[in-house]
């Protein structure tokens, strides 16, 4: 899960022009300055990176870094 968090934080940091170390699991996308379109784009980029597909209904529920990491880790681990 640590690798998933690192990838999520690096991708968001690059998109927002901040340091990955400024991103915590507890942050919401909104707190990081991501609007709904940004969030969908980030999740799409993460799906591509990890080679997984998060169901659309689940994507709509992801609002925090923790939720994104949990969803991705579950899919990457085949659960």
C-alpha beads as a LAMMPS data file, in Angstrom:
LAMMPS data file: protein, C-alpha beads

79 atoms
78 bonds

1 atom types
1 bond types

-500.0 500.0 xlo xhi
-500.0 500.0 ylo yhi
-500.0 500.0 zlo zhi

Masses

1 110.0

Atoms # bond

1 1 1 0.000 0.000 0.000
2 1 1 2.959 2.305 0.608
3 1 1 3.904 2.115 -3.092
4 1 1 0.332 3.007 -4.045
5 1 1 0.368 6.026 -1.731
6 1 1 3.722 7.167 -3.111
7 1 1 2.430 6.957 -6.682
8 1 1 -0.796 8.786 -5.796
9 1 1 1.069 11.547 -3.987
10 1 1 3.640 11.948 -6.771
11 1 1 0.972 12.184 -9.452
12 1 1 -1.096 14.731 -7.535
13 1 1 2.000 16.712 -6.578
14 1 1 3.047 16.958 -10.218
15 1 1 -0.450 18.058 -11.247
16 1 1 -0.699 20.712 -8.518
17 1 1 2.931 21.857 -8.460
18 1 1 3.529 20.880 -4.836
19 1 1 5.901 18.502 -3.090
20 1 1 4.715 14.906 -2.578
21 1 1 5.677 15.251 1.089
22 1 1 2.912 17.855 1.467
23 1 1 0.292 15.184 0.789
24 1 1 -1.124 13.039 3.592
25 1 1 -3.543 10.123 3.506
26 1 1 -6.030 12.236 5.431
27 1 1 -6.196 14.991 2.787
28 1 1 -9.256 15.319 0.635
29 1 1 -8.847 16.078 -3.052
30 1 1 -10.569 19.382 -2.353
31 1 1 -8.020 20.301 0.325
32 1 1 -5.296 19.756 -2.254
33 1 1 -7.002 22.088 -4.718
34 1 1 -8.411 19.396 -6.992
35 1 1 -11.863 20.060 -8.393
36 1 1 -14.129 17.246 -9.570
37 1 1 -12.664 17.216 -13.094
38 1 1 -9.115 17.134 -11.711
39 1 1 -10.077 14.258 -9.440
40 1 1 -11.515 12.191 -12.291
41 1 1 -8.409 12.869 -14.391
42 1 1 -6.100 11.865 -11.536
43 1 1 -8.021 8.658 -10.926
44 1 1 -7.922 7.877 -14.656
45 1 1 -4.160 8.415 -14.691
46 1 1 -3.805 6.155 -11.647
47 1 1 -5.928 3.445 -13.274
48 1 1 -3.662 3.604 -16.334
49 1 1 -0.514 3.493 -14.202
50 1 1 -1.644 0.455 -12.214
51 1 1 -3.493 -1.278 -15.068
52 1 1 -6.768 -1.469 -13.164
53 1 1 -10.287 -0.148 -13.620
54 1 1 -12.149 1.341 -10.667
55 1 1 -15.907 0.983 -11.208
56 1 1 -17.556 4.332 -12.034
57 1 1 -19.805 4.215 -8.981
58 1 1 -16.761 3.754 -6.775
59 1 1 -14.871 6.581 -8.517
60 1 1 -17.697 8.956 -7.632
61 1 1 -17.298 8.043 -3.951
62 1 1 -13.542 8.692 -3.775
63 1 1 -12.972 12.018 -2.041
64 1 1 -9.747 11.488 -0.066
65 1 1 -6.250 10.220 -0.677
66 1 1 -6.957 7.332 1.718
67 1 1 -10.022 6.271 -0.274
68 1 1 -8.059 6.400 -3.540
69 1 1 -5.184 4.395 -2.075
70 1 1 -7.550 1.813 -0.578
71 1 1 -9.437 1.330 -3.853
72 1 1 -6.280 1.044 -5.906
73 1 1 -4.528 -1.271 -3.447
74 1 1 -7.552 -3.580 -3.360
75 1 1 -7.638 -3.820 -7.160
76 1 1 -3.876 -4.146 -7.560
77 1 1 -3.918 -7.007 -5.051
78 1 1 -6.755 -8.691 -6.967
79 1 1 -9.413 -8.341 -4.293

Bonds

1 1 1 2
2 1 2 3
3 1 3 4
4 1 4 5
5 1 5 6
6 1 6 7
7 1 7 8
8 1 8 9
9 1 9 10
10 1 10 11
11 1 11 12
12 1 12 13
13 1 13 14
14 1 14 15
15 1 15 16
16 1 16 17
17 1 17 18
18 1 18 19
19 1 19 20
20 1 20 21
21 1 21 22
22 1 22 23
23 1 23 24
24 1 24 25
25 1 25 26
26 1 26 27
27 1 27 28
28 1 28 29
29 1 29 30
30 1 30 31
31 1 31 32
32 1 32 33
33 1 33 34
34 1 34 35
35 1 35 36
36 1 36 37
37 1 37 38
38 1 38 39
39 1 39 40
40 1 40 41
41 1 41 42
42 1 42 43
43 1 43 44
44 1 44 45
45 1 45 46
46 1 46 47
47 1 47 48
48 1 48 49
49 1 49 50
50 1 50 51
51 1 51 52
52 1 52 53
53 1 53 54
54 1 54 55
55 1 55 56
56 1 56 57
57 1 57 58
58 1 58 59
59 1 59 60
60 1 60 61
61 1 61 62
62 1 62 63
63 1 63 64
64 1 64 65
65 1 65 66
66 1 66 67
67 1 67 68
68 1 68 69
69 1 69 70
70 1 70 71
71 1 71 72
72 1 72 73
73 1 73 74
74 1 74 75
75 1 75 76
76 1 76 77
77 1 77 78
78 1 78 79
